[in-house]
Amino acid sequence: MTNSFPDSEKYGLTNQLRRASVSVPSNISESCSRKSNKDFGRFLEIAIGSLYEIETQSLNLHLN
C-alpha cells in the first residue's frame, strides 16, 4: 500500500506506517510470553495503540 503514496509522503508517513504495522504483531507475540495478566494486557494495549495510529494516518492520507 505504501508504494502508491505520493512522493511527498514516501519517507515520513511511509516509515511510520510500516513501523506501526510491524509493531502490532510484534507486541501481540511478546504479550504471549508474559507471565502476568497485567503484562499481557499492557502489550495488547500497545498493539491496539499502533492499530489506532495506522487508522489515523490512513484517514489523514485519504483526506489530503
N, CA, C and O atoms as a Tripos MOL2 file, in Angstrom:
@<TRIPOS>MOLECULE
protein
  256   255    64     0     0
PROTEIN
NO_CHARGES

@<TRIPOS>ATOM
      1 N           0.8130   -1.1870    0.0000 N.3       1 MET1
      2 CA          0.0000    0.0000    0.0000 C.3       1 MET1
      3 C           0.8660    1.2640    0.0000 C.2       1 MET1
      4 O           0.5500    2.2330   -0.6910 O.2       1 MET1
      5 N           1.9390    1.2540    0.7630 N.am      2 THR2
      6 CA          2.7610    2.4620    0.8770 C.3       2 THR2
      7 C           3.5020    2.7930   -0.4140 C.2       2 THR2
      8 O           3.9440    3.9290   -0.5910 O.2       2 THR2
      9 N           3.6450    1.8350   -1.3130 N.am      3 ASN3
     10 CA          4.3300    2.1140   -2.5830 C.3       3 ASN3
     11 C           3.5520    3.0920   -3.4490 C.2       3 ASN3
     12 O           4.1320    3.7540   -4.3090 O.2       3 ASN3
     13 N           2.2370    3.1900   -3.2320 N.am      4 SER4
     14 CA          1.4080    4.0810   -4.0450 C.3       4 SER4
     15 C           1.2760    5.4790   -3.4490 C.2       4 SER4
     16 O           0.5560    6.3070   -4.0070 O.2       4 SER4
     17 N           1.9470    5.7700   -2.3320 N.am      5 PHE5
     18 CA          1.8630    7.0850   -1.7020 C.3       5 PHE5
     19 C           2.5050    8.1320   -2.5940 C.2       5 PHE5
     20 O           3.4040    7.8280   -3.3790 O.2       5 PHE5
     21 N           2.0380    9.3700   -2.4690 N.am      6 PRO6
     22 CA          2.6880   10.4540   -3.2150 C.3       6 PRO6
     23 C           4.1290   10.6510   -2.7360 C.2       6 PRO6
     24 O           4.4750   10.2990   -1.6080 O.2       6 PRO6
     25 N           4.9500   11.2110   -3.6010 N.am      7 ASP7
     26 CA          6.3680   11.4080   -3.2740 C.3       7 ASP7
     27 C           6.5590   12.1950   -1.9890 C.2       7 ASP7
     28 O           7.5110   11.9480   -1.2490 O.2       7 ASP7
     29 N           5.6720   13.1340   -1.7140 N.am      8 SER8
     30 CA          5.8180   13.9620   -0.5200 C.3       8 SER8
     31 C           5.6500   13.1640    0.7740 C.2       8 SER8
     32 O           6.0660   13.6170    1.8400 O.2       8 SER8
     33 N           5.0470   11.9880    0.6850 N.am      9 GLU9
     34 CA          4.8260   11.1480    1.8680 C.3       9 GLU9
     35 C           5.7110    9.9030    1.8890 C.2       9 GLU9
     36 O           5.6130    9.0980    2.8150 O.2       9 GLU9
     37 N           6.5540    9.7340    0.9060 N.am     10 LYS10
     38 CA          7.3350    8.4970    0.7650 C.3      10 LYS10
     39 C           8.1850    8.1760    1.9820 C.2      10 LYS10
     40 O           8.3660    7.0020    2.3060 O.2      10 LYS10
     41 N           8.7090    9.1790    2.6610 N.am     11 TYR11
     42 CA          9.6410    8.8830    3.7440 C.3      11 TYR11
     43 C           9.0000    9.0140    5.1180 C.2      11 TYR11
     44 O           9.1170    8.1010    5.9360 O.2      11 TYR11
     45 N           8.3350   10.1130    5.3870 N.am     12 GLY12
     46 CA          7.7650   10.3280    6.7150 C.3      12 GLY12
     47 C           6.6400    9.3710    7.0550 C.2      12 GLY12
     48 O           6.7760    8.5320    7.9450 O.2      12 GLY12
     49 N           5.5470    9.4970    6.3570 N.am     13 LEU13
     50 CA          4.3590    8.6970    6.6530 C.3      13 LEU13
     51 C           4.5710    7.2260    6.3230 C.2      13 LEU13
     52 O           4.1120    6.3510    7.0580 O.2      13 LEU13
     53 N           5.2510    6.9530    5.2400 N.am     14 THR14
     54 CA          5.5220    5.5590    4.8670 C.3      14 THR14
     55 C           6.2890    4.8500    5.9730 C.2      14 THR14
     56 O           5.9380    3.7380    6.3680 O.2      14 THR14
     57 N           7.3220    5.4880    6.4620 N.am     15 ASN15
     58 CA          8.1390    4.8950    7.5120 C.3      15 ASN15
     59 C           7.3160    4.6610    8.7800 C.2      15 ASN15
     60 O           7.4240    3.6060    9.4040 O.2      15 ASN15
     61 N           6.4960    5.6390    9.1620 N.am     16 GLN16
     62 CA          5.6790    5.4990   10.3580 C.3      16 GLN16
     63 C           4.6780    4.3620   10.2200 C.2      16 GLN16
     64 O           4.5140    3.5630   11.1430 O.2      16 GLN16
     65 N           4.0070    4.2820    9.0720 N.am     17 LEU17
     66 CA          3.0240    3.2200    8.8560 C.3      17 LEU17
     67 C           3.6700    1.8330    8.8650 C.2      17 LEU17
     68 O           3.1270    0.8850    9.4320 O.2      17 LEU17
     69 N           4.8050    1.7370    8.2450 N.am     18 ARG18
     70 CA          5.4910    0.4380    8.2080 C.3      18 ARG18
     71 C           5.9360    0.0050    9.6010 C.2      18 ARG18
     72 O           5.8040   -1.1640    9.9640 O.2      18 ARG18
     73 N           6.4700    0.9560   10.3890 N.am     19 ARG19
     74 CA          6.9000    0.6130   11.7490 C.3      19 ARG19
     75 C           5.7140    0.2380   12.6230 C.2      19 ARG19
     76 O           5.7910   -0.7070   13.4080 O.2      19 ARG19
     77 N           4.6180    0.9760   12.4900 N.am     20 ALA20
     78 CA          3.4340    0.6750   13.2940 C.3      20 ALA20
     79 C           2.8450   -0.6800   12.9060 C.2      20 ALA20
     80 O           2.3830   -1.4220   13.7730 O.2      20 ALA20
     81 N           2.8550   -1.0090   11.6220 N.am     21 SER21
     82 CA          2.2790   -2.2840   11.1850 C.3      21 SER21
     83 C           3.1260   -3.4760   11.6340 C.2      21 SER21
     84 O           2.5980   -4.5720   11.8200 O.2      21 SER21
     85 N           4.4040   -3.2780   11.8060 N.am     22 VAL22
     86 CA          5.2620   -4.3360   12.3440 C.3      22 VAL22
     87 C           5.0900   -4.4230   13.8620 C.2      22 VAL22
     88 O           5.2040   -5.5020   14.4450 O.2      22 VAL22
     89 N           4.8180   -3.2970   14.4870 N.am     23 SER23
     90 CA          4.6610   -3.2360   15.9360 C.3      23 SER23
     91 C           3.4670   -4.0520   16.4250 C.2      23 SER23
     92 O           3.5310   -4.6580   17.4950 O.2      23 SER23
     93 N           2.3850   -4.0750   15.6570 N.am     24 VAL24
     94 CA          1.1620   -4.7780   16.0940 C.3      24 VAL24
     95 C           1.4240   -6.2550   16.3550 C.2      24 VAL24
     96 O           1.2510   -6.6960   17.4910 O.2      24 VAL24
     97 N           1.8340   -7.0450   15.3610 N.am     25 PRO25
     98 CA          2.0560   -8.4680   15.6380 C.3      25 PRO25
     99 C           3.2170   -8.7180   16.6010 C.2      25 PRO25
    100 O           3.2140   -9.6990   17.3450 O.2      25 PRO25
    101 N           4.2100   -7.8240   16.5820 N.am     26 SER26
    102 CA          5.3430   -7.9870   17.4970 C.3      26 SER26
    103 C           4.8920   -7.8590   18.9500 C.2      26 SER26
    104 O           5.3060   -8.6470   19.8010 O.2      26 SER26
    105 N           4.0570   -6.8840   19.2320 N.am     27 ASN27
    106 CA          3.5760   -6.7010   20.6000 C.3      27 ASN27
    107 C           2.6070   -7.8030   21.0140 C.2      27 ASN27
    108 O           2.6010   -8.2140   22.1750 O.2      27 ASN27
    109 N           1.7960   -8.2830   20.0910 N.am     28 ILE28
    110 CA          0.9080   -9.4130   20.4050 C.3      28 ILE28
    111 C           1.7430  -10.6400   20.7290 C.2      28 ILE28
    112 O           1.4670  -11.3470   21.6980 O.2      28 ILE28
    113 N           2.7540  -10.8910   19.9260 N.am     29 SER29
    114 CA          3.6320  -12.0250   20.1680 C.3      29 SER29
    115 C           4.3390  -11.9030   21.5120 C.2      29 SER29
    116 O           4.4160  -12.8660   22.2760 O.2      29 SER29
    117 N           4.8500  -10.7150   21.7880 N.am     30 GLU30
    118 CA          5.5520  -10.5170   23.0490 C.3      30 GLU30
    119 C           4.6100  -10.6600   24.2410 C.2      30 GLU30
    120 O           5.0190  -11.1340   25.3010 O.2      30 GLU30
    121 N           3.3600  -10.2580   24.0750 N.am     31 SER31
    122 CA          2.3960  -10.3830   25.1720 C.3      31 SER31
    123 C           2.1750  -11.8400   25.5600 C.2      31 SER31
    124 O           1.9220  -12.1450   26.7260 O.2      31 SER31
    125 N           2.2680  -12.7250   24.5980 N.am     32 CYS32
    126 CA          2.0560  -14.1590   24.8650 C.3      32 CYS32
    127 C           3.1460  -14.7610   25.7370 C.2      32 CYS32
    128 O           2.9430  -15.8060   26.3560 O.2      32 CYS32
    129 N           4.2900  -14.1150   25.7880 N.am     33 SER33
    130 CA          5.3930  -14.6490   26.5930 C.3      33 SER33
    131 C           5.3720  -14.1410   28.0330 C.2      33 SER33
    132 O           6.1830  -14.5710   28.8530 O.2      33 SER33
    133 N           4.4670  -13.2470   28.3380 N.am     34 ARG34
    134 CA          4.4210  -12.6440   29.6670 C.3      34 ARG34
    135 C           3.7240  -13.5500   30.6670 C.2      34 ARG34
    136 O           2.7600  -14.2410   30.3380 O.2      34 ARG34
    137 N           4.2240  -13.5350   31.8800 N.am     35 LYS35
    138 CA          3.7100  -14.4150   32.9300 C.3      35 LYS35
    139 C           2.4600  -13.8540   33.6160 C.2      35 LYS35
    140 O           1.5960  -14.6130   34.0540 O.2      35 LYS35
    141 N           2.3680  -12.5240   33.7080 N.am     36 SER36
    142 CA          1.2320  -11.9490   34.4290 C.3      36 SER36
    143 C           0.2010  -11.3860   33.4530 C.2      36 SER36
    144 O           0.5290  -10.9730   32.3400 O.2      36 SER36
    145 N          -1.0420  -11.3820   33.8970 N.am     37 ASN37
    146 CA         -2.1060  -10.8140   33.0750 C.3      37 ASN37
    147 C          -1.9090   -9.3210   32.8630 C.2      37 ASN37
    148 O          -2.2770   -8.7850   31.8180 O.2      37 ASN37
    149 N          -1.3300   -8.6490   33.8500 N.am     38 LYS38
    150 CA         -1.0790   -7.2130   33.7370 C.3      38 LYS38
    151 C          -0.1060   -6.9240   32.5970 C.2      38 LYS38
    152 O          -0.3530   -6.0340   31.7820 O.2      38 LYS38
    153 N           1.0030   -7.6750   32.5330 N.am     39 ASP39
    154 CA          1.9640   -7.5060   31.4350 C.3      39 ASP39
    155 C           1.3370   -7.8870   30.0980 C.2      39 ASP39
    156 O           1.5330   -7.1990   29.0960 O.2      39 ASP39
    157 N           0.5860   -8.9780   30.0850 N.am     40 PHE40
    158 CA         -0.0990   -9.4320   28.8680 C.3      40 PHE40
    159 C          -0.9820   -8.3050   28.3380 C.2      40 PHE40
    160 O          -0.9290   -7.9700   27.1550 O.2      40 PHE40
    161 N          -1.7920   -7.7240   29.2180 N.am     41 GLY41
    162 CA         -2.6950   -6.6530   28.8270 C.3      41 GLY41
    163 C          -1.9710   -5.4130   28.3600 C.2      41 GLY41
    164 O          -2.4200   -4.7420   27.4310 O.2      41 GLY41
    165 N          -0.8590   -5.1020   28.9930 N.am     42 ARG42
    166 CA         -0.0890   -3.9110   28.6210 C.3      42 ARG42
    167 C           0.4070   -4.0070   27.1800 C.2      42 ARG42
    168 O           0.3260   -3.0350   26.4290 O.2      42 ARG42
    169 N           0.9190   -5.1750   26.7940 N.am     43 PHE43
    170 CA          1.4140   -5.3290   25.4240 C.3      43 PHE43
    171 C           0.2750   -5.3430   24.4070 C.2      43 PHE43
    172 O           0.4370   -4.8820   23.2770 O.2      43 PHE43
    173 N          -0.8770   -5.8730   24.8160 N.am     44 LEU44
    174 CA         -2.0340   -5.8130   23.9110 C.3      44 LEU44
    175 C          -2.5090   -4.3760   23.7370 C.2      44 LEU44
    176 O          -2.9220   -3.9880   22.6440 O.2      44 LEU44
    177 N          -2.4530   -3.5840   24.8050 N.am     45 GLU45
    178 CA         -2.8210   -2.1660   24.7000 C.3      45 GLU45
    179 C          -1.8750   -1.4200   23.7680 C.2      45 GLU45
    180 O          -2.3050   -0.5480   23.0130 O.2      45 GLU45
    181 N          -0.6060   -1.7530   23.8190 N.am     46 ILE46
    182 CA          0.3620   -1.1270   22.9090 C.3      46 ILE46
    183 C           0.0290   -1.4920   21.4640 C.2      46 ILE46
    184 O           0.0910   -0.6420   20.5750 O.2      46 ILE46
    185 N          -0.3250   -2.7590   21.2320 N.am     47 ALA47
    186 CA         -0.6910   -3.2010   19.8780 C.3      47 ALA47
    187 C          -1.9370   -2.4590   19.3920 C.2      47 ALA47
    188 O          -2.0030   -2.0450   18.2350 O.2      47 ALA47
    189 N          -2.9180   -2.2920   20.2690 N.am     48 ILE48
    190 CA         -4.1350   -1.5620   19.9070 C.3      48 ILE48
    191 C          -3.7990   -0.1050   19.5920 C.2      48 ILE48
    192 O          -4.3510    0.4730   18.6560 O.2      48 ILE48
    193 N          -2.9070    0.4820   20.3650 N.am     49 GLY49
    194 CA         -2.4750    1.8470   20.0920 C.3      49 GLY49
    195 C          -1.8480    1.9800   18.7120 C.2      49 GLY49
    196 O          -2.0750    2.9680   18.0130 O.2      49 GLY49
    197 N          -1.0620    0.9890   18.3240 N.am     50 SER50
    198 CA         -0.4520    1.0100   16.9910 C.3      50 SER50
    199 C          -1.5160    0.8870   15.9040 C.2      50 SER50
    200 O          -1.3940    1.5040   14.8460 O.2      50 SER50
    201 N          -2.5530    0.0970   16.1550 N.am     51 LEU51
    202 CA         -3.6470   -0.0160   15.1810 C.3      51 LEU51
    203 C          -4.3650    1.3200   15.0060 C.2      51 LEU51
    204 O          -4.6990    1.7060   13.8860 O.2      51 LEU51
    205 N          -4.5990    2.0190   16.1080 N.am     52 TYR52
    206 CA         -5.2190    3.3430   16.0200 C.3      52 TYR52
    207 C          -4.3120    4.3190   15.2780 C.2      52 TYR52
    208 O          -4.7890    5.1620   14.5180 O.2      52 TYR52
    209 N          -3.0200    4.2030   15.4970 N.am     53 GLU53
    210 CA         -2.0670    5.0550   14.7900 C.3      53 GLU53
    211 C          -2.1610    4.8170   13.2820 C.2      53 GLU53
    212 O          -2.1830    5.7680   12.5010 O.2      53 GLU53
    213 N          -2.2150    3.5560   12.8790 N.am     54 ILE54
    214 CA         -2.3350    3.2070   11.4570 C.3      54 ILE54
    215 C          -3.6400    3.7520   10.8820 C.2      54 ILE54
    216 O          -3.6630    4.3120    9.7860 O.2      54 ILE54
    217 N          -4.7230    3.5790   11.6360 N.am     55 GLU55
    218 CA         -6.0260    4.0700   11.1740 C.3      55 GLU55
    219 C          -6.0050    5.5830   10.9850 C.2      55 GLU55
    220 O          -6.4620    6.0890    9.9600 O.2      55 GLU55
    221 N          -5.4830    6.2960   11.9590 N.am     56 THR56
    222 CA         -5.4410    7.7610   11.8900 C.3      56 THR56
    223 C          -4.5880    8.2340   10.7200 C.2      56 THR56
    224 O          -4.9870    9.1410    9.9890 O.2      56 THR56
    225 N          -3.4290    7.6340   10.5390 N.am     57 GLN57
    226 CA         -2.5430    8.0410    9.4510 C.3      57 GLN57
    227 C          -3.1680    7.7270    8.0960 C.2      57 GLN57
    228 O          -3.0200    8.4990    7.1490 O.2      57 GLN57
    229 N          -3.8610    6.6040    8.0000 N.am     58 SER58
    230 CA         -4.5200    6.2400    6.7400 C.3      58 SER58
    231 C          -5.6530    7.2140    6.4280 C.2      58 SER58
    232 O          -5.8260    7.6160    5.2780 O.2      58 SER58
    233 N          -6.4260    7.5940    7.4480 N.am     59 LEU59
    234 CA         -7.5070    8.5590    7.2310 C.3      59 LEU59
    235 C          -6.9500    9.9110    6.8060 C.2      59 LEU59
    236 O          -7.4900   10.5500    5.9040 O.2      59 LEU59
    237 N          -5.8780   10.3450    7.4480 N.am     60 ASN60
    238 CA         -5.2670   11.6210    7.0800 C.3      60 ASN60
    239 C          -4.7470   11.6030    5.6570 C.2      60 ASN60
    240 O          -4.8470   12.6040    4.9470 O.2      60 ASN60
    241 N          -4.2000   10.4910    5.2350 N.am     61 LEU61
    242 CA         -3.6820   10.3750    3.8740 C.3      61 LEU61
    243 C          -4.8230   10.5100    2.8630 C.2      61 LEU61
    244 O          -4.6690   11.1660    1.8330 O.2      61 LEU61
    245 N          -5.9620    9.8900    3.1580 N.am     62 HIS62
    246 CA         -7.0910    9.9420    2.2310 C.3      62 HIS62
    247 C          -7.7600   11.3140    2.2240 C.2      62 HIS62
    248 O          -8.3720   11.6920    1.2250 O.2      62 HIS62
    249 N          -7.6550   12.0620    3.3160 N.am     63 LEU63
    250 CA         -8.2560   13.3820    3.3820 C.3      63 LEU63
    251 C          -7.4230   14.4240    2.6420 C.2      63 LEU63
    252 O          -7.9450   15.4440    2.1930 O.2      63 LEU63
    253 N          -6.1170   14.1550    2.5200 N.am     64 ASN64
    254 CA         -5.2270   15.1300    1.8520 C.3      64 ASN64
    255 C          -5.1540   14.9090    0.4060 C.2      64 ASN64
    256 O          -4.4540   15.6380   -0.2950 O.2      64 ASN64
@<TRIPOS>BOND
     1     1     2 1
     2     2     3 1
     3     3     4 2
     4     3     5 am
     5     5     6 1
     6     6     7 1
     7     7     8 2
     8     7     9 am
     9     9    10 1
    10    10    11 1
    11    11    12 2
    12    11    13 am
    13    13    14 1
    14    14    15 1
    15    15    16 2
    16    15    17 am
    17    17    18 1
    18    18    19 1
    19    19    20 2
    20    19    21 am
    21    21    22 1
    22    22    23 1
    23    23    24 2
    24    23    25 am
    25    25    26 1
    26    26    27 1
    27    27    28 2
    28    27    29 am
    29    29    30 1
    30    30    31 1
    31    31    32 2
    32    31    33 am
    33    33    34 1
    34    34    35 1
    35    35    36 2
    36    35    37 am
    37    37    38 1
    38    38    39 1
    39    39    40 2
    40    39    41 am
    41    41    42 1
    42    42    43 1
    43    43    44 2
    44    43    45 am
    45    45    46 1
    46    46    47 1
    47    47    48 2
    48    47    49 am
    49    49    50 1
    50    50    51 1
    51    51    52 2
    52    51    53 am
    53    53    54 1
    54    54    55 1
    55    55    56 2
    56    55    57 am
    57    57    58 1
    58    58    59 1
    59    59    60 2
    60    59    61 am
    61    61    62 1
    62    62    63 1
    63    63    64 2
    64    63    65 am
    65    65    66 1
    66    66    67 1
    67    67    68 2
    68    67    69 am
    69    69    70 1
    70    70    71 1
    71    71    72 2
    72    71    73 am
    73    73    74 1
    74    74    75 1
    75    75    76 2
    76    75    77 am
    77    77    78 1
    78    78    79 1
    79    79    80 2
    80    79    81 am
    81    81    82 1
    82    82    83 1
    83    83    84 2
    84    83    85 am
    85    85    86 1
    86    86    87 1
    87    87    88 2
    88    87    89 am
    89    89    90 1
    90    90    91 1
    91    91    92 2
    92    91    93 am
    93    93    94 1
    94    94    95 1
    95    95    96 2
    96    95    97 am
    97    97    98 1
    98    98    99 1
    99    99   100 2
   100    99   101 am
   101   101   102 1
   102   102   103 1
   103   103   104 2
   104   103   105 am
   105   105   106 1
   106   106   107 1
   107   107   108 2
   108   107   109 am
   109   109   110 1
   110   110   111 1
   111   111   112 2
   112   111   113 am
   113   113   114 1
   114   114   115 1
   115   115   116 2
   116   115   117 am
   117   117   118 1
   118   118   119 1
   119   119   120 2
   120   119   121 am
   121   121   122 1
   122   122   123 1
   123   123   124 2
   124   123   125 am
   125   125   126 1
   126   126   127 1
   127   127   128 2
   128   127   129 am
   129   129   130 1
   130   130   131 1
   131   131   132 2
   132   131   133 am
   133   133   134 1
   134   134   135 1
   135   135   136 2
   136   135   137 am
   137   137   138 1
   138   138   139 1
   139   139   140 2
   140   139   141 am
   141   141   142 1
   142   142   143 1
   143   143   144 2
   144   143   145 am
   145   145   146 1
   146   146   147 1
   147   147   148 2
   148   147   149 am
   149   149   150 1
   150   150   151 1
   151   151   152 2
   152   151   153 am
   153   153   154 1
   154   154   155 1
   155   155   156 2
   156   155   157 am
   157   157   158 1
   158   158   159 1
   159   159   160 2
   160   159   161 am
   161   161   162 1
   162   162   163 1
   163   163   164 2
   164   163   165 am
   165   165   166 1
   166   166   167 1
   167   167   168 2
   168   167   169 am
   169   169   170 1
   170   170   171 1
   171   171   172 2
   172   171   173 am
   173   173   174 1
   174   174   175 1
   175   175   176 2
   176   175   177 am
   177   177   178 1
   178   178   179 1
   179   179   180 2
   180   179   181 am
   181   181   182 1
   182   182   183 1
   183   183   184 2
   184   183   185 am
   185   185   186 1
   186   186   187 1
   187   187   188 2
   188   187   189 am
   189   189   190 1
   190   190   191 1
   191   191   192 2
   192   191   193 am
   193   193   194 1
   194   194   195 1
   195   195   196 2
   196   195   197 am
   197   197   198 1
   198   198   199 1
   199   199   200 2
   200   199   201 am
   201   201   202 1
   202   202   203 1
   203   203   204 2
   204   203   205 am
   205   205   206 1
   206   206   207 1
   207   207   208 2
   208   207   209 am
   209   209   210 1
   210   210   211 1
   211   211   212 2
   212   211   213 am
   213   213   214 1
   214   214   215 1
   215   215   216 2
   216   215   217 am
   217   217   218 1
   218   218   219 1
   219   219   220 2
   220   219   221 am
   221   221   222 1
   222   222   223 1
   223   223   224 2
   224   223   225 am
   225   225   226 1
   226   226   227 1
   227   227   228 2
   228   227   229 am
   229   229   230 1
   230   230   231 1
   231   231   232 2
   232   231   233 am
   233   233   234 1
   234   234   235 1
   235   235   236 2
   236   235   237 am
   237   237   238 1
   238   238   239 1
   239   239   240 2
   240   239   241 am
   241   241   242 1
   242   242   243 1
   243   243   244 2
   244   243   245 am
   245   245   246 1
   246   246   247 1
   247   247   248 2
   248   247   249 am
   249   249   250 1
   250   250   251 1
   251   251   252 2
   252   251   253 am
   253   253   254 1
   254   254   255 1
   255   255   256 2
@<TRIPOS>SUBSTRUCTURE
     1 MET1         2 RESIDUE 1 A MET
     2 THR2         6 RESIDUE 1 A THR
     3 ASN3        10 RESIDUE 1 A ASN
     4 SER4        14 RESIDUE 1 A SER
     5 PHE5        18 RESIDUE 1 A PHE
     6 PRO6        22 RESIDUE 1 A PRO
     7 ASP7        26 RESIDUE 1 A ASP
     8 SER8        30 RESIDUE 1 A SER
     9 GLU9        34 RESIDUE 1 A GLU
    10 LYS10       38 RESIDUE 1 A LYS
    11 TYR11       42 RESIDUE 1 A TYR
    12 GLY12       46 RESIDUE 1 A GLY
    13 LEU13       50 RESIDUE 1 A LEU
    14 THR14       54 RESIDUE 1 A THR
    15 ASN15       58 RESIDUE 1 A ASN
    16 GLN16       62 RESIDUE 1 A GLN
    17 LEU17       66 RESIDUE 1 A LEU
    18 ARG18       70 RESIDUE 1 A ARG
    19 ARG19       74 RESIDUE 1 A ARG
    20 ALA20       78 RESIDUE 1 A ALA
    21 SER21       82 RESIDUE 1 A SER
    22 VAL22       86 RESIDUE 1 A VAL
    23 SER23       90 RESIDUE 1 A SER
    24 VAL24       94 RESIDUE 1 A VAL
    25 PRO25       98 RESIDUE 1 A PRO
    26 SER26      102 RESIDUE 1 A SER
    27 ASN27      106 RESIDUE 1 A ASN
    28 ILE28      110 RESIDUE 1 A ILE
    29 SER29      114 RESIDUE 1 A SER
    30 GLU30      118 RESIDUE 1 A GLU
    31 SER31      122 RESIDUE 1 A SER
    32 CYS32      126 RESIDUE 1 A CYS
    33 SER33      130 RESIDUE 1 A SER
    34 ARG34      134 RESIDUE 1 A ARG
    35 LYS35      138 RESIDUE 1 A LYS
    36 SER36      142 RESIDUE 1 A SER
    37 ASN37      146 RESIDUE 1 A ASN
    38 LYS38      150 RESIDUE 1 A LYS
    39 ASP39      154 RESIDUE 1 A ASP
    40 PHE40      158 RESIDUE 1 A PHE
    41 GLY41      162 RESIDUE 1 A GLY
    42 ARG42      166 RESIDUE 1 A ARG
    43 PHE43      170 RESIDUE 1 A PHE
    44 LEU44      174 RESIDUE 1 A LEU
    45 GLU45      178 RESIDUE 1 A GLU
    46 ILE46      182 RESIDUE 1 A ILE
    47 ALA47      186 RESIDUE 1 A ALA
    48 ILE48      190 RESIDUE 1 A ILE
    49 GLY49      194 RESIDUE 1 A GLY
    50 SER50      198 RESIDUE 1 A SER
    51 LEU51      202 RESIDUE 1 A LEU
    52 TYR52      206 RESIDUE 1 A TYR
    53 GLU53      210 RESIDUE 1 A GLU
    54 ILE54      214 RESIDUE 1 A ILE
    55 GLU55      218 RESIDUE 1 A GLU
    56 THR56      222 RESIDUE 1 A THR
    57 GLN57      226 RESIDUE 1 A GLN
    58 SER58      230 RESIDUE 1 A SER
    59 LEU59      234 RESIDUE 1 A LEU
    60 ASN60      238 RESIDUE 1 A ASN
    61 LEU61      242 RESIDUE 1 A LEU
    62 HIS62      246 RESIDUE 1 A HIS
    63 LEU63      250 RESIDUE 1 A LEU
    64 ASN64      254 RESIDUE 1 A ASN
